[in-house]
Amino acid sequence: MSRYRESERRRSREGMTLVEIMVVVIIMALIATAVGVAVLPKVRQARIESTRTDAATIRSAVESYLAGSTQAGTGCPTLEDLLESGELRRGTRTTDAWDNPFEIQCQGDEIVVRSAGPDGQMGTEDDVQ
């Protein structure tokens, strides 16, 4: 009979209880939440910086387009004009990090390339230039 009790004790010690499993799952959830809270603002800031860089690239292409002798006096170009003229290469991003198209405005010598930002609406405080 002692063999029976000993094997029964071994079996009960081998497994994990539901409480132990739940504690492990809760700890993992807390760690995942902490990582998410730390990483998400960095992702948002990286998207904004990427959009600023893309806008600067497009602004340079507009300046080059307007400085070219054959395009002089034609007004503010569109993204399609820049791609067709070769001022922008085909692989260049023409949308922001949220897949919204850039808006190009030319006012005299000032060129503004603007993105709608995270909310996707122009004219709000989160627009990126």
Secondary structure, DSSP 8 states (H G I E B T S, - for coil): -HHHHHHHHHHHHHS--HHHHHHHHHHHHHHHHHHHHHHHHHHHHHHHHHHHHHHHHHHHHHHHHHHSTTTTTS-S--HHHHHHHTSS-TTS--B-TTS-B-EEEEETTEEEEEB-TTTT-TTSTT-B-
